[in-house]
């Protein structure tokens, strides 16, 4: 697999290591379960109910606000740069993501919009529940966009994604398999 090196330094940092994401989920699950047990043992049902609802909501809000705070946290801007023009591409694009990565929804949204213009087939694989796929493919960070033998790791602009797809189309990457 070739890794695209056309990304800027700030964009290279806009990726999440899978080991950190899995460790974060383990810590969250432990704290969540520990809080539930603690408040149930203390018979503090209002606190238990708040813990049950507010902790997952706080995690969700933190993930959704992450793109707004990425510049302050040293990740750089997540602003998009649109391509000047795109051509149709009859090719298969695969995106590997994780539900705790703040950059994955941004990249998937950009790929979805690009898919409408370019007409490629998009496959999404969530590595949250399929870590063996990441191991077998050698994926250590997400998001990952794979087109033929080309791979782009980390958040990318729409322009970079369109270029990756166009380059794969030129090198003759595999076309999507149609169901019979």
C-alpha positions in Angstrom: 0.0 0.0 0.0 1.2 3.5 -0.8 0.6 6.2 1.7 -0.3 9.6 0.3 2.3 12.2 1.2 0.5 15.2 -0.2 -1.1 16.1 3.1 0.1 19.1 5.2 1.8 18.7 8.5 -1.3 19.8 10.4 -3.4 17.3 8.5 -1.0 14.5 9.3 -1.7 15.1 13.0 -5.4 14.9 12.5 -5.7 11.2 13.0 -6.4 9.0 16.0 -4.2 6.0 17.0 -6.4 2.9 17.4 -4.6 1.9 20.6 -5.5 5.2 22.2 -9.1 4.9 21.1 -9.5 1.4 22.4 -7.8 2.4 25.7 -10.2 5.4 26.0 -13.2 3.2 25.5 -11.9 0.8 28.2 -11.4 3.7 30.6 -14.8 5.1 29.8 -16.6 1.8 30.3 -14.7 1.2 33.6 -15.7 4.6 34.9 -19.2 4.3 33.7 -19.7 0.8 35.3 -17.9 2.0 38.4 -20.2 5.0 38.8 -23.3 2.8 38.3 -22.2 0.3 40.9 -21.2 3.1 43.3 -24.5 5.0 43.1 -26.5 1.8 43.2 -24.7 0.6 46.3 -25.3 4.0 48.0 -29.0 3.9 47.0 -28.5 7.3 45.4 -31.0 6.8 42.6 -31.1 10.5 41.4 -27.3 10.5 41.0 -27.4 7.1 39.4 -29.9 8.4 36.8 -27.8 11.5 36.1 -24.7 9.3 35.8 -26.6 6.9 33.5 -27.7 9.7 31.1 -25.2 12.6 31.5 -21.9 10.8 31.2 -22.6 9.3 27.7 -24.1 12.7 26.6 -21.0 14.5 27.8 -18.8 12.1 25.8 -21.0 12.6 22.7 -20.9 16.4 23.1 -17.1 16.3 23.5 -16.7 14.3 20.3 -19.0 16.6 18.3 -17.3 19.8 19.6 -13.8 18.4 18.9 -13.6 19.9 15.4 -14.3 23.3 16.8 -11.6 23.0 19.4 -9.0 21.2 17.2 -7.0 24.3 16.4 -6.7 25.1 20.1 -5.5 21.6 20.9 -2.7 21.7 18.4 -4.4 19.7 15.6 -4.7 22.6 13.2 -7.8 23.7 11.2 -10.3 21.2 9.9 -11.5 23.6 7.2 -12.2 22.1 3.8 -10.7 22.9 0.4 -12.9 22.0 -2.5 -11.5 20.8 -5.8 -11.9 23.0 -8.9 -13.4 20.2 -10.8 -14.0 16.5 -10.5 -14.5 13.7 -13.0 -16.6 10.6 -12.7 -14.8 7.6 -11.2 -16.1 4.1 -11.4 -14.0 2.8 -8.6 -14.4 1.4 -5.1 -13.4 3.6 -2.1 -13.2 2.1 1.4 -13.1 4.3 4.5 -12.1 2.8 7.9 -13.3 4.7 10.9 -13.8 4.4 14.7 -16.8 5.9 16.6 -14.6 7.6 19.1 -12.5 9.5 16.5 -13.5 13.1 16.1 -12.1 13.3 12.5 -13.9 10.3 11.1 -17.3 11.9 10.8 -15.7 14.9 9.0 -14.0 12.7 6.5 -17.1 10.5 5.9 -19.2 13.6 5.3 -16.7 14.9 2.8 -16.6 11.5 1.0 -20.4 11.3 0.9 -20.6 14.7 -0.8 -17.8 13.7 -3.2 -19.5 10.4 -4.0 -22.5 12.3 -5.3 -20.4 14.2 -7.7 -17.9 11.5 -8.8 -20.2 8.4 -8.6 -17.7 6.0 -7.0 -18.8 3.1 -4.7 -18.2 3.9 -1.0 -17.7 1.2 1.6 -17.6 2.2 5.3 -16.0 -0.1 7.8 -16.3 0.7 11.5 -13.2 -0.6 13.3 -14.8 0.0 16.7 -16.3 -3.5 16.7 -14.0 -5.1 14.1 -10.4 -4.7 15.4 -9.2 -7.8 13.6 -9.7 -6.0 10.3 -7.4 -3.2 11.4 -4.8 -5.8 12.4 -5.0 -7.7 9.2 -4.8 -4.5 7.1 -2.0 -3.0 9.2 -4.1 0.0 10.2 -2.8 1.8 13.3 -4.6 5.1 13.0 -8.0 6.3 11.7 -9.5 7.7 9.5 -8.1 5.7 6.6 -9.3 6.0 3.0 -8.3 3.2 0.7 -8.6 3.3 -3.1 -7.0 0.4 -4.9 -3.4 0.2 -3.7 -3.4 3.8 -2.4 -4.1 4.7 1.2 -4.6 8.1 2.8 -4.3 8.2 6.7 -5.8 11.0 8.6 -8.3 13.8 8.0 -8.1 15.2 4.4 -9.7 18.0 2.4 -12.2 17.2 -0.3 -9.5 18.3 -2.8 -7.0 15.7 -1.4 -9.7 13.0 -1.5 -10.7 13.8 -5.1 -7.0 13.7 -6.1 -6.5 10.3 -4.4 -9.5 8.9 -6.2 -8.5 10.4 -9.6 -4.9 9.0 -9.2 -6.3 5.6 -8.4 -8.6 5.8 -11.4 -5.6 6.6 -13.7 -3.5 3.8 -12.3 -6.3 1.3 -13.0 -7.5 0.4 -9.5 -10.2 -2.2 -9.3 -13.7 -1.2 -10.3 -16.5 -2.0 -7.9 -18.0 -5.5 -8.3 -21.6 -5.5 -9.2 -24.1 -7.9 -7.7 -25.6 -10.4 -10.1 
